[in-house]
């Protein structure tokens, strides 16, 4: 195992930014302080650079098994560490869907061999697998995913009795995709009646509208309040939904939490004209007023986490017309530097970015010994260079699908290095090959 002494950098951690040295030994952070020395460690001079805890992405789709023409655990974890994401939690709508304990464990076996980043996988709920869901080990699995709106895959849970059973019986965190299917189908039928098969992409946020999102999110919140469940509502896309969440509690005491995704913080419906189906996501990117509302809720702590909903599709698939182009896009490689762009414009501080992308996922999911730069914790660390630009173009995109919604954009900062479990996995624009990721562990008891 390697030893490193990080010198002269600015440690951004637990609400502060200060010059500190960090000593890494035996996979972990051995010591923090000033003027540290260790003759056995490789010294890395990080003058002018930020030392931050690695990001924990609580919502990705890495497409393995069954959809590996779009991406796989190896390819997408490479892109993740290149973007400063050191741990990910992956969704169950692969093929086959991870809706039994055996199929869930199969994904862990793949990751154990292939993942460069640390990993966990959600157990998938369906209308008829409650008994199987209740077998899930809360100390080894991040949570249970419930699709309360149809998206990629056939996992819609719309049976009222099933939903009540899940929210009243599952002790683990329940993460939900919230869009009301009846509302969407009604809006889609109206669009087809008017436009036939050539529905303009600009109608995506009209078809999957505010009403569809709010109806479903409010149902999930009501169920969680009624049954005392731990609920995490993913990818909030409307200002109205933010009214459902509270900020008067500390995150450790919250039972109902929310997530925003980088694309809903960056794009608006004005971008459909230039980006087309490349920014077709579920839930849809909506108005600039919705984007502003999400930002407000993020900054006042009604929204707790920033993630990606990384969901690659091939460029050929995405270039289909509206009805045939799948929803989703690749984001893990550029998520942190996109948030750093907001730091530059003064929209958010770097300390809050670390809070929302590293500390809070660790707290919310009760992850053991990660998400902070603390002595004794695993050394999952990202170094950000605020003085080096990064232009996104095809020959430096690491996603297997080979494209990015940020293609052509030049970010004003870059990822310098990434450490996973104390080893350098990304440096000098290259990923160090070898499965260095570990299975995440959790503290199910509060």
C-alpha positions as a Markdown table, in Angstrom:
| # | Residue | x | y | z |
|---|---|---|---|---|
| 1 | Unk | 0.0 | 0.0 | 0.0 |
| 2 | Unk | 1.2 | 3.5 | -0.9 |
| 3 | Unk | 1.9 | 6.4 | 1.4 |
| 4 | Unk | 1.5 | 10.0 | 0.4 |
| 5 | Unk | 2.1 | 13.3 | 2.1 |
| 6 | Unk | 0.0 | 16.0 | 0.6 |
| 7 | Unk | 1.7 | 19.4 | 1.2 |
| 8 | Unk | 0.7 | 23.1 | 0.8 |
| 9 | Unk | -2.8 | 22.5 | -0.5 |
| 10 | Unk | -6.0 | 24.1 | 0.8 |
| 11 | Unk | -8.2 | 21.5 | 2.6 |
| 12 | Unk | -11.9 | 22.1 | 2.1 |
| 13 | Unk | -13.7 | 20.1 | 4.8 |
| 14 | Unk | -16.5 | 20.5 | 7.3 |
| 15 | Unk | -17.3 | 24.1 | 6.5 |
| 16 | Unk | -13.7 | 25.4 | 6.4 |
| 17 | Unk | -11.0 | 26.0 | 3.9 |
| 18 | Unk | -7.5 | 26.1 | 5.4 |
| 19 | Unk | -3.9 | 25.2 | 4.5 |
| 20 | Unk | -3.2 | 21.8 | 5.9 |
| 21 | Unk | -1.0 | 18.8 | 5.2 |
| 22 | Unk | -2.6 | 15.4 | 4.8 |
| 23 | Unk | -0.7 | 12.1 | 5.4 |
| 24 | Unk | -2.1 | 9.0 | 3.7 |
| 25 | Unk | -1.1 | 5.6 | 4.9 |
| 26 | Unk | -2.6 | 2.1 | 4.7 |
| 27 | Unk | -5.6 | 3.2 | 2.7 |
| 28 | Unk | -6.6 | 5.9 | 5.3 |
| 29 | Unk | -5.9 | 9.4 | 6.4 |
| 30 | Unk | -3.2 | 8.9 | 9.0 |
| 31 | Unk | -2.7 | 12.5 | 10.1 |
| 32 | Unk | -3.7 | 16.1 | 9.4 |
| 33 | Unk | -1.9 | 19.2 | 10.4 |
| 34 | Unk | 0.8 | 21.7 | 9.5 |
| 35 | Unk | 4.5 | 21.0 | 8.7 |
| 36 | Unk | 4.0 | 17.2 | 8.7 |
| 37 | Unk | 6.9 | 15.0 | 7.9 |
| 38 | Unk | 7.2 | 11.3 | 7.0 |
| 39 | Unk | 10.3 | 9.9 | 5.3 |
| 40 | Unk | 8.4 | 6.9 | 4.0 |
| 41 | Unk | 5.8 | 8.9 | 2.1 |
| 42 | Unk | 5.8 | 10.3 | -1.4 |
| 43 | Unk | 5.5 | 14.1 | -1.1 |
| 44 | Unk | 3.0 | 15.8 | -3.4 |
| 45 | Unk | 3.2 | 19.6 | -3.6 |
| 46 | Unk | -0.4 | 20.9 | -4.1 |
| 47 | Unk | 0.3 | 24.6 | -3.8 |
| 48 | Unk | -2.7 | 26.6 | -5.0 |
| 49 | Unk | -4.9 | 23.5 | -5.2 |
| 50 | Unk | -7.9 | 22.3 | -3.2 |
| 51 | Unk | -7.9 | 19.1 | -1.3 |
| 52 | Unk | -11.5 | 17.9 | -0.9 |
| 53 | Unk | -13.2 | 14.7 | 0.2 |
| 54 | Unk | -14.1 | 12.6 | -2.8 |
| 55 | Unk | -17.7 | 13.1 | -4.1 |
| 56 | Unk | -20.3 | 10.4 | -3.3 |
| 57 | Unk | -22.8 | 10.2 | -6.1 |
| 58 | Unk | -26.1 | 8.7 | -4.7 |
| 59 | Unk | -27.7 | 8.1 | -8.1 |
| 60 | Unk | -26.1 | 6.6 | -11.2 |
| 61 | Unk | -27.0 | 4.1 | -13.9 |
| 62 | Unk | -23.9 | 2.2 | -15.0 |
| 63 | Unk | -25.9 | -0.1 | -17.2 |
| 64 | Unk | -24.4 | -3.5 | -16.2 |
| 65 | Unk | -25.6 | -6.2 | -16.6 |
| 66 | Unk | -27.6 | -6.3 | -19.8 |
| 67 | Unk | -27.2 | -2.8 | -21.2 |
| 68 | Unk | -23.4 | -2.7 | -21.6 |
| 69 | Unk | -23.5 | -1.2 | -25.1 |
| 70 | Unk | -24.3 | 2.0 | -23.3 |
| 71 | Unk | -21.8 | 1.7 | -20.4 |
| 72 | Unk | -20.6 | -0.7 | -17.8 |
| 73 | Unk | -19.3 | -0.6 | -14.2 |
| 74 | Unk | -15.6 | -0.5 | -15.4 |
| 75 | Unk | -16.0 | 2.2 | -18.0 |
| 76 | Unk | -18.3 | 4.5 | -16.0 |
| 77 | Unk | -16.3 | 4.1 | -12.7 |
| 78 | Unk | -13.2 | 5.2 | -14.7 |
| 79 | Unk | -15.2 | 8.4 | -15.8 |
| 80 | Unk | -16.3 | 8.9 | -12.2 |
| 81 | Unk | -12.9 | 9.0 | -10.7 |
| 82 | Unk | -11.7 | 11.3 | -13.5 |
| 83 | Unk | -14.5 | 13.6 | -12.3 |
| 84 | Unk | -13.6 | 13.4 | -8.6 |
| 85 | Unk | -16.4 | 10.9 | -7.7 |
| 86 | Unk | -14.9 | 8.3 | -5.4 |
| 87 | Unk | -18.1 | 6.4 | -4.5 |
| 88 | Unk | -21.3 | 5.7 | -6.3 |
| 89 | Unk | -24.7 | 4.2 | -5.6 |
| 90 | Unk | -26.2 | 2.5 | -8.6 |
| 91 | Unk | -29.8 | 2.0 | -9.6 |
| 92 | Unk | -31.6 | -1.4 | -10.1 |
| 93 | Unk | -33.1 | -0.8 | -13.6 |
| 94 | Unk | -30.4 | -2.9 | -15.4 |
| 95 | Unk | -31.3 | -6.0 | -17.4 |
| 96 | Unk | -32.4 | -8.1 | -15.6 |
| 97 | Unk | -33.7 | -5.7 | -13.0 |
| 98 | Unk | -32.0 | -6.1 | -9.5 |
| 99 | Unk | -35.2 | -7.1 | -7.8 |
| 100 | Unk | -34.0 | -10.3 | -6.0 |
| 101 | Unk | -31.2 | -10.7 | -3.6 |
| 102 | Unk | -29.3 | -13.0 | -6.0 |
| 103 | Unk | -29.5 | -10.5 | -8.9 |
| 104 | Unk | -28.5 | -7.7 | -6.5 |
| 105 | Unk | -25.5 | -9.7 | -5.3 |
| 106 | Unk | -24.5 | -10.5 | -8.9 |
| 107 | Unk | -23.9 | -6.7 | -9.4 |
| 108 | Unk | -21.7 | -6.6 | -6.3 |
| 109 | Unk | -19.6 | -9.4 | -7.8 |
| 110 | Unk | -19.1 | -7.5 | -11.0 |
| 111 | Unk | -18.1 | -4.4 | -9.1 |
| 112 | Unk | -15.7 | -6.3 | -6.9 |
| 113 | Unk | -13.7 | -7.3 | -10.0 |
| 114 | Unk | -14.1 | -4.2 | -12.1 |
| 115 | Unk | -14.9 | -1.0 | -10.2 |
| 116 | Unk | -12.2 | 1.7 | -9.7 |
| 117 | Unk | -14.5 | 3.7 | -7.4 |
| 118 | Unk | -16.2 | 2.5 | -4.2 |
| 119 | Unk | -19.7 | 1.1 | -4.8 |
| 120 | Unk | -23.1 | 0.2 | -3.5 |
| 121 | Unk | -26.3 | -0.9 | -5.3 |
| 122 | Unk | -29.9 | -0.2 | -4.6 |
| 123 | Unk | -32.4 | -3.0 | -4.2 |
| 124 | Unk | -35.3 | -2.6 | -6.7 |
| 125 | Unk | -38.9 | -2.6 | -5.6 |
| 126 | Unk | -41.7 | -3.8 | -7.9 |
| 127 | Unk | -45.5 | -4.2 | -7.4 |
| 128 | Unk | -45.0 | -7.8 | -6.1 |
| 129 | Unk | -41.6 | -8.3 | -4.5 |
| 130 | Unk | -42.0 | -6.9 | -1.0 |
| 131 | Unk | -40.9 | -10.1 | 0.7 |
| 132 | Unk | -37.7 | -10.1 | -1.3 |
| 133 | Unk | -37.1 | -6.4 | -0.5 |
| 134 | Unk | -37.4 | -7.0 | 3.2 |
| 135 | Unk | -34.5 | -9.5 | 3.0 |
| 136 | Unk | -32.1 | -6.7 | 2.1 |
| 137 | Unk | -29.2 | -6.2 | 4.5 |
| 138 | Unk | -29.2 | -2.5 | 5.6 |
| 139 | Unk | -25.5 | -2.6 | 6.7 |
| 140 | Unk | -24.4 | -3.7 | 3.2 |
| 141 | Unk | -26.9 | -2.1 | 0.8 |
| 142 | Unk | -27.5 | 1.7 | 0.4 |
| 143 | Unk | -31.3 | 1.6 | 0.1 |
| 144 | Unk | -34.4 | 0.5 | -1.8 |
| 145 | Unk | -35.3 | 2.2 | -5.0 |
| 146 | Unk | -39.0 | 2.8 | -5.9 |
| 147 | Unk | -39.9 | 4.1 | -9.4 |
| 148 | Unk | -43.1 | 6.0 | -8.7 |
| 149 | Unk | -43.0 | 7.1 | -12.4 |
| 150 | Unk | -41.9 | 5.1 | -15.4 |
| 151 | Unk | -38.4 | 5.7 | -16.7 |
| 152 | Unk | -35.7 | 3.5 | -18.3 |
| 153 | Unk | -36.8 | 0.0 | -17.5 |
| 154 | Unk | -40.1 | -1.6 | -16.5 |
| 155 | Unk | -40.1 | -1.0 | -12.8 |
| 156 | Unk | -43.1 | 1.2 | -12.2 |
| 157 | Unk | -44.6 | 0.8 | -8.8 |
| 158 | Unk | -48.1 | 2.2 | -8.9 |
| 159 | Unk | -50.1 | -0.3 | -6.7 |
| 160 | Unk | -51.4 | 1.6 | -3.6 |
| 161 | Unk | -51.3 | -1.5 | -1.4 |
| 162 | Unk | -47.7 | -2.2 | -2.5 |
| 163 | Unk | -46.6 | 1.4 | -1.8 |
| 164 | Unk | -48.2 | 1.3 | 1.6 |
| 165 | Unk | -46.5 | -2.0 | 2.3 |
| 166 | Unk | -43.1 | -0.6 | 1.3 |
| 167 | Unk | -43.4 | 2.6 | 3.3 |
| 168 | Unk | -44.7 | 0.9 | 6.4 |
| 169 | Unk | -42.3 | -2.1 | 6.5 |
| 170 | Unk | -39.0 | -1.1 | 4.9 |
| 171 | Unk | -36.6 | 0.1 | 7.7 |
| 172 | Unk | -34.0 | 1.3 | 5.2 |
| 173 | Unk | -33.8 | 4.5 | 3.2 |
| 174 | Unk | -36.4 | 4.5 | 0.3 |
| 175 | Unk | -35.2 | 6.5 | -2.7 |
| 176 | Unk | -38.0 | 7.5 | -5.1 |
| 177 | Unk | -38.3 | 8.6 | -8.7 |
| 178 | Unk | -41.4 | 10.7 | -8.5 |
| 179 | Unk | -43.6 | 11.4 | -11.6 |
| 180 | Unk | -47.3 | 10.7 | -11.9 |
| 181 | Unk | -47.8 | 8.3 | -14.7 |
| 182 | Unk | -51.4 | 9.1 | -15.4 |
| 183 | Unk | -50.7 | 12.7 | -15.8 |
| 184 | Unk | -47.8 | 12.0 | -18.2 |
| 185 | Unk | -49.8 | 9.6 | -20.3 |
| 186 | Unk | -52.6 | 12.2 | -20.6 |
| 187 | Unk | -50.2 | 14.9 | -21.7 |
| 188 | Unk | -48.5 | 12.6 | -24.1 |
| 189 | Unk | -51.7 | 11.6 | -25.7 |
| 190 | Unk | -52.6 | 15.2 | -26.3 |
| 191 | Unk | -49.2 | 15.9 | -27.8 |
| 192 | Unk | -49.5 | 12.9 | -30.2 |
| 193 | Unk | -53.0 | 14.1 | -31.2 |
| 194 | Unk | -51.6 | 17.5 | -32.2 |
| 195 | Unk | -48.1 | 16.5 | -33.6 |
| 196 | Unk | -48.4 | 12.8 | -34.5 |
| 197 | Unk | -45.0 | 11.1 | -34.2 |
| 198 | Unk | -43.0 | 14.3 | -34.6 |
| 199 | Unk | -43.4 | 15.8 | -31.2 |
| 200 | Unk | -41.0 | 18.7 | -30.6 |
| 201 | Unk | -38.4 | 18.1 | -27.9 |
| 202 | Unk | -39.5 | 21.4 | -26.4 |
| 203 | Unk | -42.7 | 19.7 | -25.3 |
| 204 | Unk | -40.8 | 17.3 | -23.0 |
| 205 | Unk | -41.2 | 19.5 | -19.9 |
| 206 | Unk | -44.9 | 20.1 | -20.8 |
| 207 | Unk | -45.6 | 16.4 | -21.1 |
| 208 | Unk | -43.6 | 15.5 | -17.9 |
| 209 | Unk | -44.8 | 18.7 | -16.2 |
| 210 | Unk | -44.9 | 20.3 | -12.8 |
| 211 | Unk | -48.2 | 18.7 | -12.0 |
| 212 | Unk | -46.9 | 15.2 | -12.7 |
| 213 | Unk | -43.8 | 15.7 | -10.5 |
| 214 | Unk | -45.7 | 17.4 | -7.6 |
| 215 | Unk | -48.5 | 14.8 | -7.5 |
| 216 | Unk | -46.0 | 12.0 | -7.1 |
| 217 | Unk | -43.5 | 13.7 | -4.8 |
| 218 | Unk | -46.3 | 14.8 | -2.5 |
| 219 | Unk | -47.7 | 11.3 | -2.4 |
| 220 | Unk | -44.3 | 9.9 | -1.4 |
| 221 | Unk | -43.9 | 12.6 | 1.3 |
| 222 | Unk | -47.4 | 11.8 | 2.7 |
| 223 | Unk | -46.7 | 8.1 | 2.7 |
| 224 | Unk | -43.4 | 8.7 | 4.5 |
| 225 | Unk | -45.0 | 10.9 | 7.1 |
| 226 | Unk | -47.8 | 8.5 | 7.7 |
| 227 | Unk | -45.6 | 5.5 | 8.2 |
| 228 | Unk | -42.5 | 7.1 | 9.6 |
| 229 | Unk | -40.3 | 5.9 | 6.7 |
| 230 | Unk | -36.9 | 7.3 | 5.7 |
| 231 | Unk | -37.6 | 8.9 | 2.3 |
| 232 | Unk | -35.1 | 10.4 | -0.2 |
| 233 | Unk | -36.8 | 12.0 | -3.2 |
| 234 | Unk | -34.4 | 12.0 | -6.1 |
| 235 | Unk | -33.8 | 14.6 | -8.9 |
| 236 | Unk | -36.1 | 17.4 | -7.9 |
| 237 | Unk | -37.0 | 19.3 | -11.1 |
| 238 | Unk | -39.6 | 21.9 | -10.1 |
| 239 | Unk | -39.7 | 24.9 | -7.7 |
| 240 | Unk | -43.1 | 23.7 | -6.4 |
| 241 | Unk | -41.7 | 20.4 | -5.2 |
| 242 | Unk | -39.2 | 22.2 | -3.0 |
| 243 | Unk | -42.1 | 23.4 | -0.8 |
| 244 | Unk | -42.5 | 19.8 | 0.4 |
| 245 | Unk | -39.2 | 19.7 | 2.3 |
| 246 | Unk | -38.1 | 21.2 | 5.6 |
| 247 | Unk | -34.9 | 22.8 | 6.7 |
| 248 | Unk | -35.4 | 23.4 | 10.4 |
| 249 | Unk | -33.8 | 20.0 | 11.3 |
| 250 | Unk | -30.2 | 18.9 | 11.0 |
| 251 | Unk | -29.6 | 16.4 | 8.3 |
| 252 | Unk | -28.9 | 13.7 | 10.9 |
| 253 | Unk | -32.4 | 14.2 | 12.3 |
| 254 | Unk | -34.3 | 14.4 | 9.0 |
| 255 | Unk | -36.3 | 11.4 | 7.8 |
| 256 | Unk | -37.5 | 13.1 | 4.6 |
| 257 | Unk | -34.7 | 14.4 | 2.3 |
| 258 | Unk | -34.2 | 15.5 | -1.3 |
| 259 | Unk | -31.7 | 15.5 | -4.0 |
| 260 | Unk | -30.9 | 17.9 | -6.9 |
| 261 | Unk | -29.0 | 16.9 | -10.0 |
| 262 | Unk | -26.3 | 18.9 | -11.8 |
| 263 | Unk | -28.3 | 19.1 | -15.0 |
| 264 | Unk | -31.3 | 20.7 | -13.3 |
| 265 | Unk | -28.9 | 23.2 | -11.7 |
| 266 | Unk | -27.3 | 24.0 | -15.1 |
| 267 | Unk | -29.8 | 23.7 | -18.0 |
| 268 | Unk | -33.3 | 25.1 | -18.5 |
| 269 | Unk | -35.9 | 24.7 | -21.2 |
| 270 | Unk | -34.2 | 27.4 | -23.2 |
| 271 | Unk | -31.4 | 24.9 | -24.0 |
| 272 | Unk | -33.6 | 22.4 | -25.9 |
| 273 | Unk | -33.2 | 24.5 | -29.0 |
| 274 | Unk | -29.5 | 24.0 | -29.1 |
| 275 | Unk | -29.1 | 20.7 | -27.3 |
| 276 | Unk | -32.3 | 18.8 | -28.4 |
| 277 | Unk | -32.7 | 15.3 | -27.1 |
| 278 | Unk | -29.2 | 15.3 | -25.6 |
| 279 | Unk | -30.7 | 17.0 | -22.6 |
| 280 | Unk | -33.8 | 14.8 | -22.5 |
| 281 | Unk | -34.0 | 13.6 | -18.9 |
| 282 | Unk | -36.7 | 12.2 | -16.7 |
| 283 | Unk | -37.8 | 14.3 | -14.9 |
| 284 | Unk | -37.4 | 16.9 | -17.5 |
| 285 | Unk | -35.3 | 20.0 | -17.4 |
| 286 | Unk | -37.9 | 22.7 | -16.9 |
| 287 | Unk | -38.0 | 26.5 | -16.7 |
| 288 | Unk | -35.3 | 28.9 | -15.5 |
| 289 | Unk | -37.8 | 29.8 | -12.7 |
| 290 | Unk | -37.7 | 26.1 | -11.7 |
| 291 | Unk | -34.0 | 26.1 | -11.8 |
| 292 | Unk | -33.8 | 29.2 | -9.6 |
| 293 | Unk | -36.2 | 27.5 | -7.2 |
| 294 | Unk | -34.1 | 24.4 | -7.0 |
| 295 | Unk | -31.0 | 26.6 | -6.3 |
| 296 | Unk | -32.8 | 28.4 | -3.5 |
| 297 | Unk | -33.9 | 25.2 | -1.9 |
| 298 | Unk | -30.4 | 23.8 | -2.2 |
| 299 | Unk | -28.8 | 26.8 | -0.5 |
| 300 | Unk | -31.4 | 27.0 | 2.3 |
| 301 | Unk | -31.0 | 23.2 | 3.0 |
| 302 | Unk | -34.5 | 22.0 | 1.9 |
| 303 | Unk | -32.5 | 20.1 | -0.7 |
| 304 | Unk | -29.7 | 18.1 | 0.9 |
| 305 | Unk | -27.6 | 16.4 | -1.8 |
| 306 | Unk | -26.2 | 17.1 | -5.3 |
| 307 | Unk | -25.9 | 14.1 | -7.6 |
| 308 | Unk | -25.8 | 13.2 | -11.3 |
| 309 | Unk | -28.4 | 10.6 | -12.3 |
| 310 | Unk | -25.7 | 9.6 | -14.7 |
| 311 | Unk | -27.5 | 7.6 | -17.4 |
| 312 | Unk | -25.6 | 7.0 | -20.6 |
| 313 | Unk | -27.1 | 6.1 | -23.9 |
| 314 | Unk | -25.4 | 5.8 | -27.3 |
| 315 | Unk | -25.3 | 8.9 | -29.5 |
| 316 | Unk | -27.3 | 7.0 | -32.1 |
| 317 | Unk | -30.0 | 6.3 | -29.6 |
| 318 | Unk | -30.1 | 9.9 | -28.4 |
| 319 | Unk | -30.4 | 11.2 | -31.9 |
| 320 | Unk | -33.7 | 9.6 | -32.5 |
| 321 | Unk | -36.9 | 11.7 | -32.6 |
| 322 | Unk | -38.6 | 12.7 | -29.4 |
| 323 | Unk | -40.7 | 9.5 | -29.0 |
| 324 | Unk | -37.8 | 7.2 | -29.6 |
| 325 | Unk | -34.9 | 9.0 | -28.0 |
| 326 | Unk | -34.3 | 7.5 | -24.5 |
| 327 | Unk | -34.1 | 9.8 | -21.5 |
| 328 | Unk | -30.8 | 10.2 | -19.6 |
| 329 | Unk | -27.3 | 11.4 | -20.2 |
| 330 | Unk | -23.7 | 10.9 | -18.9 |
| 331 | Unk | -22.5 | 13.3 | -16.2 |
| 332 | Unk | -20.1 | 11.8 | -13.7 |
| 333 | Unk | -16.9 | 13.0 | -15.3 |
| 334 | Unk | -18.0 | 16.7 | -15.3 |
| 335 | Unk | -20.3 | 17.0 | -12.3 |
| 336 | Unk | -17.8 | 18.4 | -9.8 |
| 337 | Unk | -16.2 | 20.9 | -12.2 |
| 338 | Unk | -19.6 | 22.0 | -13.3 |
| 339 | Unk | -20.4 | 22.8 | -9.7 |
| 340 | Unk | -17.0 | 24.6 | -9.4 |
| 341 | Unk | -18.2 | 26.8 | -12.2 |
| 342 | Unk | -21.0 | 27.9 | -10.0 |
| 343 | Unk | -18.4 | 28.6 | -7.2 |
| 344 | Unk | -16.6 | 30.9 | -9.6 |
| 345 | Unk | -19.8 | 32.9 | -10.4 |
| 346 | Unk | -20.6 | 33.2 | -6.7 |
| 347 | Unk | -23.7 | 31.2 | -6.7 |
| 348 | Unk | -22.4 | 28.7 | -4.1 |
| 349 | Unk | -19.3 | 28.5 | -2.0 |
| 350 | Unk | -16.8 | 25.7 | -2.4 |
| 351 | Unk | -17.5 | 24.6 | 1.2 |
| 352 | Unk | -21.2 | 24.1 | 0.4 |
| 353 | Unk | -20.2 | 22.1 | -2.7 |
| 354 | Unk | -18.3 | 19.7 | -0.5 |
| 355 | Unk | -21.2 | 19.6 | 1.9 |
| 356 | Unk | -23.7 | 18.7 | -0.8 |
| 357 | Unk | -21.5 | 16.3 | -2.8 |
| 358 | Unk | -19.5 | 14.5 | -0.1 |
| 359 | Unk | -20.5 | 15.2 | 3.5 |
| 360 | Unk | -24.3 | 15.0 | 3.2 |
| 361 | Unk | -24.5 | 11.8 | 1.1 |
| 362 | Unk | -22.3 | 10.2 | 3.8 |
| 363 | Unk | -24.5 | 11.5 | 6.6 |
| 364 | Unk | -27.8 | 10.8 | 4.9 |
| 365 | Unk | -26.9 | 7.2 | 3.9 |
| 366 | Unk | -25.0 | 6.6 | 7.1 |
| 367 | Unk | -21.9 | 5.5 | 5.2 |
| 368 | Unk | -19.1 | 4.3 | 7.4 |
| 369 | Unk | -15.8 | 6.2 | 7.5 |
| 370 | Unk | -16.2 | 8.2 | 4.2 |
| 371 | Unk | -17.3 | 11.5 | 3.0 |
| 372 | Unk | -15.0 | 13.6 | 5.2 |
| 373 | Unk | -11.3 | 14.3 | 5.5 |
| 374 | Unk | -10.8 | 13.0 | 9.0 |
| 375 | Unk | -8.0 | 11.0 | 10.7 |
| 376 | Unk | -8.9 | 7.3 | 10.5 |
| 377 | Unk | -11.3 | 7.7 | 7.6 |
| 378 | Unk | -10.6 | 6.1 | 4.2 |
| 379 | Unk | -8.5 | 8.3 | 2.0 |
| 380 | Unk | -11.1 | 9.1 | -0.7 |
| 381 | Unk | -9.8 | 12.5 | -1.9 |
| 382 | Unk | -10.1 | 14.7 | -4.9 |
| 383 | Unk | -7.6 | 17.5 | -5.8 |
| 384 | Unk | -9.1 | 20.3 | -7.8 |
| 385 | Unk | -6.9 | 22.8 | -9.6 |
| 386 | Unk | -8.8 | 26.1 | -9.9 |
| 387 | Unk | -6.1 | 27.6 | -12.2 |
| 388 | Unk | -6.3 | 25.0 | -15.0 |
| 389 | Unk | -9.1 | 25.0 | -17.5 |
| 390 | Unk | -10.7 | 21.8 | -18.9 |
| 391 | Unk | -12.4 | 21.8 | -22.3 |
| 392 | Unk | -14.8 | 19.0 | -23.0 |
| 393 | Unk | -14.3 | 17.3 | -26.4 |
| 394 | Unk | -14.6 | 13.8 | -27.8 |
| 395 | Unk | -11.0 | 12.7 | -27.3 |
| 396 | Unk | -11.1 | 13.3 | -23.5 |
| 397 | Unk | -14.6 | 12.0 | -22.7 |
| 398 | Unk | -14.2 | 8.7 | -20.9 |
| 399 | Unk | -17.9 | 7.6 | -21.0 |
| 400 | Unk | -18.3 | 4.5 | -23.0 |
| 401 | Unk | -21.0 | 6.3 | -25.0 |
| 402 | Unk | -18.5 | 8.9 | -26.1 |
| 403 | Unk | -20.5 | 12.1 | -25.7 |
| 404 | Unk | -21.4 | 14.7 | -23.1 |
| 405 | Unk | -24.1 | 17.4 | -22.8 |
| 406 | Unk | -21.2 | 19.7 | -21.9 |
| 407 | Unk | -19.2 | 19.0 | -25.1 |
| 408 | Unk | -17.7 | 22.2 | -26.4 |
| 409 | Unk | -17.7 | 23.9 | -23.0 |
| 410 | Unk | -14.5 | 25.0 | -21.3 |
| 411 | Unk | -14.6 | 24.8 | -17.5 |
| 412 | Unk | -12.4 | 27.1 | -15.5 |
| 413 | Unk | -11.1 | 24.4 | -13.2 |
| 414 | Unk | -9.9 | 20.8 | -13.6 |
| 415 | Unk | -9.5 | 17.6 | -11.6 |
| 416 | Unk | -5.8 | 17.2 | -10.8 |
| 417 | Unk | -5.8 | 13.9 | -9.0 |
| 418 | Unk | -8.2 | 11.4 | -7.4 |
| 419 | Unk | -7.4 | 9.0 | -4.5 |
| 420 | Unk | -9.6 | 6.0 | -3.8 |
| 421 | Unk | -8.8 | 4.1 | -0.6 |
| 422 | Unk | -5.4 | 5.9 | -0.4 |
| 423 | Unk | -4.3 | 5.0 | -3.9 |
| 424 | Unk | -4.0 | 7.4 | -6.8 |
| 425 | Unk | -6.6 | 6.3 | -9.4 |
| 426 | Unk | -6.5 | 9.5 | -11.6 |
| 427 | Unk | -3.5 | 11.7 | -12.4 |
| 428 | Unk | -2.1 | 13.6 | -15.4 |
| 429 | Unk | -5.4 | 13.2 | -17.3 |
| 430 | Unk | -5.1 | 9.4 | -17.0 |
| 431 | Unk | -6.9 | 6.7 | -15.1 |
| 432 | Unk | -4.7 | 4.2 | -13.2 |
| 433 | Unk | -6.1 | 0.9 | -14.2 |
| 434 | Unk | -7.0 | -1.7 | -11.6 |
| 435 | Unk | -10.1 | -2.3 | -9.5 |
| 436 | Unk | -9.4 | -0.3 | -6.4 |
| 437 | Unk | -13.0 | 0.3 | -5.2 |
| 438 | Unk | -14.5 | -1.2 | -2.1 |
| 439 | Unk | -18.0 | -2.1 | -1.2 |
| 440 | Unk | -19.5 | 0.7 | 0.9 |
| 441 | Unk | -20.6 | -0.2 | 4.5 |
| 442 | Unk | -23.5 | 1.5 | 6.4 |
| 443 | Unk | -24.6 | 2.1 | 10.0 |
| 444 | Unk | -28.3 | 1.2 | 9.8 |
| 445 | Unk | -28.9 | 2.2 | 13.4 |
| 446 | Unk | -29.1 | 6.0 | 13.9 |
